[in-house]
Structure formats: structure tokens, C-alpha cells
Amino acid sequence: MKFLDQAKVYIRSGDGGAGSVSFRREKFIEFGGPDGGDGGRGGDVWAEAVDGLNTLIDYRYQQHFKAKTGTHGMGRNMTGAKGADVTLKVPAGTQVFAEDNETLICDLTQVGQRFLLAKGGNGGFGNQHFKTSTNQAPRRANPGQPGEELNIWLRLKLIADAGLVGLPNAGKSTFLAAVTAAKPKIADYPFTTLYPGLGVARIDGREFVLADIPGLIEGAHEGVGIGDRFLGHVERTRVLLHLVSALEENPGKAYKTVRAELEAYGNGLTDKVEIVALSQVDILDADARKKKAASLKRAAGRAPMLVSAVTGEGVEAVLRALMAVVAEARDAVPAPVDTRWRQDR
């Protein structure tokens, strides 16, 4: 499936239906009086987080959404039907921004959350409302009110428990493929991973969601490479697994490069719990392992874990370390629900 994490769409709620000009006509009733019904309300436009989606690719092919107009009022005081709503179905983790792409409208983090983006126009009054003591047969009715229209941005930040970060070819996709059922593209050239990937890792009967993003390079926060564009997908994670390849001549320098980019990006990424691991250690002999692990320890301030996704060495230990952080965060007192994001109709 193709991946798209940002899309601009145009939405318009439905106009209200017009009120009716009608008079009661029955046998033996000479002056029946006005009985024009009101117009129906226009349809609303909603955003709803649904299960089973992890991309906004559908909004590449359709960018205009318009709810239905309310039905016009009719005689016998019959009110028109409400116009049909339109619901933008998005993955959990989708944020909706105003046209300036900066003003947050809503943040849908849980499946089932809904938010009213544009309310339908009210229906117009029928002529029954305009009867007075001096005008017993009014021949006027109100048109329906127009709906709301606006351009909005949809921006997806994937919901994951743990995130993989590192330079290109650090072995992130190989690790993801080894511990989950995900099938990311793996090759021996930089930027093999072009889009974020998700997988569910299991250890000791428990599971958590792991996110892989394209590798970072020096200057990524200024737009160099492609990794900076996807850093938002690890903003919501509870822990970062920082993989440093054993192929690096200076693992300590490689570690500092990525940390500098996380610091420059901001948004609290450097404040997250970090597990540091030297990856692809199956290619090293014992002496080389010690030297490169020591270099990484000096840079990170703690001894790195050693892991090889190919041989399986250290994989379970890393998963248990990640699971421990995730479990602790899950057991913590949950944050209060933001009631601004309406969950009802």
C-alpha cells in the first residue's frame, strides 16, 4: 500500500432546505390557512478515526467533499429531511489543521473519535411561521441558510509504542522484519526505506507497536535527506530504539549525528527514553566488538546493547527492554481525555 501522511482537502457542509409556501386545502374548509413546512437542515461534515487505516492515500484521489442539501419543506406542515452527512475516515493519529497548516482544529488519537468540521445550514421557515393577526395568508418563506466551506489539512502522525531511529543502513528495517510480521524493503544502499513502517512485536506474551522511519543524516532538520519529514511519526512513541551500525568507522560520531538531528527537530524527541544498541554485530570479531561498543558507550554515556537481527543475537533482550518501558508507561495514570474532540454525533 502506498503511504501518504499529509493531504489538503476542501469540505462543504450542506445548505439548509427552503421553507414551503403552502395553504391547507380540504373540502368544506374555505380558509385553511398557511401550512408550509420548514426546510431540512443541511448535512454535516465530520472527521472520524477508524480502525484498519495507516495512510491518507485515499485523499490523493479525492480532495472535494460536500454534504447533501436539506430537503425543502412541504405542505401539511411537513419539515424537509436533513441532508446526508459526509464523514472523512482517517487513521488514528490524524491531526486536522486549518488552511494555514498551523492552526490545529482537532487531533484524533483513538479509534472512534469524531469531530464536527462543518455544520450544515439551518432549514428555512415555511409560511406557517409568518401568519399574523393582520396577515392570515402569508405568501413568504425563508430560504435555507448556506453551509460552511473551508480548506483543511490532514496530517498523520502514526500511533506506535516504540520508534526506530538511526542513520541510513543502520539495520532498522532488518530489525523490524525480524521481530514483526512487517515486510519492509531491505537492501544495502542508503534510503532503502522511503516511508514509515509499522509492525507488532511480541515478547513474553505481550505485544507493542514498533515504527520504523527513513534514516536520518546530518542536516536532516534543514531538509537534507528524507528522514526529517517523517520524524513526526515517532513523536507519539514512548521509547526510541537508537540503532548504530557496526559498519560505522566511528559509532560514537554516528550516534551524536542522529542525536543532534533529534535535538534540532525538537518536539520532545530527545526527552524520550532511549535504548541504544550496536546493530549488525554478527560481522565483527570479539576485538572489534569491544572497540566499537566502547566508542558508542563514550558517546551515549552508557553501555550499548549488542544485537544482530540476522542471527537473532540480543534481539529478545532488546525487545524486553522496550517492552519494560512501554508497560511502565501503560500502567501510569492516563492523561485526561481532551473533550474538545467530540466523540458523539
N, C-alpha and C positions, 0 to 999 in steps of 0.2 A: 504494500500500500504506500502511495506517495505521502509525503509529510508536508504539512503547511501549518505554521504556527501563528500567522497573522493574516488578517483579511479585513478589507473595508467593504461595508455593505450599506445600502440605502434601505430604509424602512419607512413605511407609512401606514398609520392606523386608518381604519375605515371611516368614511363620513357618516354622519347620522342620517337616517331616512327622513324624508319630508313629511310634515303633518298633512292630514287629508281635509279637504273641504267637502263635506257631505251633509245631507239632511235626511232625517227619518221619513221614510215613505211607507206608510201602511194604510190599508183600507179603513175608512171611517175616521182617520186621524188627519184633519185638514192641515194643522200647523204642527208638524212633528218636531221642529227644532233641529239644531245642529247636532250631528253625531259623528263628526270626523275624528278618527283616532290619531294618536301620536305616531311619529316615525320611530323605528327601532334604532337602538344605539349602534354605532359602528363597531367593527371588530377591533380587538386589541392586538398589540404585538408583544410577545413575551420572549424571553431567553430562558432556556431550561437546560440544566446539566443532566445528561443521560448516560447510562452505562453502555459500554461497548465501543466508545469512540476515543481515539487518542490523536486526532488530527482535525484540522479545519479545512481539509481538502475540498469538501463539498462546496465551500463558499468561493472557490476559484471559478466554478462553472455557473453559479447563480449568485448575483450580488444585489438583486432587487426583490424586496418582499413587501407586499401590500395586502392588508387585511380587507375583508369584504365590507361594502357599504350596507348600512342597516336597511331593512325593507321599509317602504313607505307605509304610512298609516292608511287605514281603510275605513269605510263606513261602518255603522253599527258599533262605533267606539272601539274598533279593533286596532290595537297597537301593533306596529310592524315588528317582525322578528329581528333579533340582534344579529349583526353581521358576524360571519365566521372569523374566529381569531387566527392569527398566524404565530407559530412557535418556532423560534430558531433553536434547533437542537445542537448543543455543543458539548465537548468533553468536560468532565470535571477538571477544574483548574483554569477555566477560561475567564479572563477579565474583559469587561466591556468598557471602552473609552469613548468619550465624545469625539467630535470631528477633529479637534486639535491633537488627538492621540496622547493627551496628557491628563485630562480630567477623568478620573475614574468614576464610572457610573455604577458598576457592580462587580463583585468578584465571586464567582460560583465555584466553591471548592468541594462541594459534596453532591453526589448524585441525588436528584430530586429537587434541588434548589431551583426556584423560579424567580424571575424579576420582571416587572411590568416596564417595558421600554417605551411604549407609546400607547396612550389611552384613546379609544375610539371616541368620535364626536357624539354628542347627545342628539337624540332624535328631536325633530321639530314638533311644536304643539299643533294639534288639529284644531279645527274651528270651534269645537265644543268649549275650548278654554276662553273664547273671545265673546261669548254671549253676555250681554249686559241688559239692564232694565230698559235701555233706550235702543238697543240693537239686538233684537231677538233672532235675527238671521244673518250672523256674520259670514262674510264670504272671504275670509282671510285665514291663512295658516302659515306657520313658520317653516322655513327650510331647515334641514338638518345642519348641525354645526360641522365644520370641516374637521378631519382627523389631523393628527400630528405627523410631521415628516422630519426626518433627520438622517444624517450620515453618521455611522458609528464604526469604530474599530473593534474587532475581536482579536484578542491576544491570548494565546495559550501558554501556560506555564505548567508543565506536566507535574502530576502528583506522584511523588516517589518518596520512599523512606530513606534511601541512600543514593548517593551520586558518585560516579566515577570521574575523576579529573586527572589530567596529566598531559604531557607533550604528545604530539602525533607519534604513532607506533610504540606507545608505552605498553601495549598489550591489553588495553581496556576492553576492546570488543572480544578478544580471545577469552578474557576472564568472564565477560557477560555470557558468552556462548557456553562456557564450561560449567557455569553454576545455575543457568536458567535454560528454559526451552527456546529462548530467543535465537534467531539465526542472522546475526549481523554480518555484513560483508567484511571479510578478513583478507588482508594482503600485506606484502612487505614494502609498501610505499606510503608516504605521508598522506594524511587526509583521506584514508580509505573510508572512514566514517564521515558521511556528509550530513546526516541528520541524527537527532537524538533517537535512542532506542530504549525500550523498557523490557524488563524481564522479572519474573517472580523467582526469587531464590528461597530454598528451603534448607533448614538445618535443625536437627533435634526436634522434629515435629512442628516447628514453627516456620513462618514464612514472612518475607518482606519484599517490597518492590525496589528494584535496582535500576537506576537510569544511567545510560552511557551517552556522553555528548562528544562532538568532534574535538580533537586535540587542540590545545592552546599553544601559541608561540609568542615570542617576545613581541610586544606591541599590539597584542590582540585587543586590548581595551580601546585602542585607537583605530580599530577596524582592520588590522593586519590579520590575514588568515580568515578563518570562518568560525572558530570556536567561541569568540566573544558574543556572537549573535545568539548562541544557544545557552549562555550561562544562566539565563533566566529560568531554565528548566531544572536547575539544581538549587534554586533559591528556596524552594519549599522542603527540601530534604532535611533530615535530622542529623545526618552524618555524611562526611565525604571520605571516600577511599582514594587516596592520592597514590597513584602508581608511578613509579620511576623505573624506567627500563634498565636492565643490567647491561644493555648495549651502550649506554651513555658513557663517554670517557670520564666525565665528571658528574656523577649522580647528584652531588650536593648543589652544583650550579643549576642543573636541570630542575631540582626541587625549588630553588629560590626563584627561578624564572616563572614558574607557574604560580607560586605564592604572590609574587609581585603583581601578576595579572589579576589574581583574585582580589588583592588589596585595591588595585586601581578601579576595578569594576564596582566594588562596594556592595551595598545592599546586604551586609552582614555575612558574606560568604566566609570571610576569614575568622568570624566568631564561631563558626560551627565546629563541632567535634570532628577531628581529623585523624584518620588512621593512615599511617604511612607504610608503604610496602615496596620492597625492591622486587620487581617482576622479572620474569623470563630468566630466573636464576639457574635453570637447567643447562644453560650454555656456559656456565662458569665453573672453574675448578675451585677447590677449597680456598686457596690463597687469594684468588680474585674475588671470591665472595666476601672474605674478610675486609679486603681493601675497599671495595665499593660500598659495603654496608657501613664501614667506618666513615667514609666520606658523606654518606647520606645522614648518618647519625649526627655528625657535626653540624650539618645544615639544619636538620629538623629539631635538634635538641633532645632526641630520644631515639632509642634503637628501633630500626625499621623491622617489620615482619618480612620474611622471605617467602616468595610464592612463585609457583610455576603452574600456569593453567594447563600446560601441555601434559606434564607428568602428574599433576594433582598435588604436588608438594605444597604444604602450607595453606591450601585452599580452605579446608574446613576450619582452620584456626582463624583465618581472616573472616569467614562467614560468621563464626561465633562472636568475634569481636564486634562486627557490625550489628549482629542481632542483639547483643547486650545493650548497645546504645539505643537501638530502636525500641527495644522492650522497655527500657527505663523511661524513654520519652512517652511511650504509650500509656504507661502506668501513672505518669504525672497527672496532676489535676488539669483537666481540659480547659482550654480558653473559652470564655463565654461566647455564645453564638451571637454573631452580628445580625441583629434583627432587621437591618436595613435591606438585606437581601430576602425579599418576600418568598415564602415557600407555599403560599396558598394562591388561589385564584381570586 
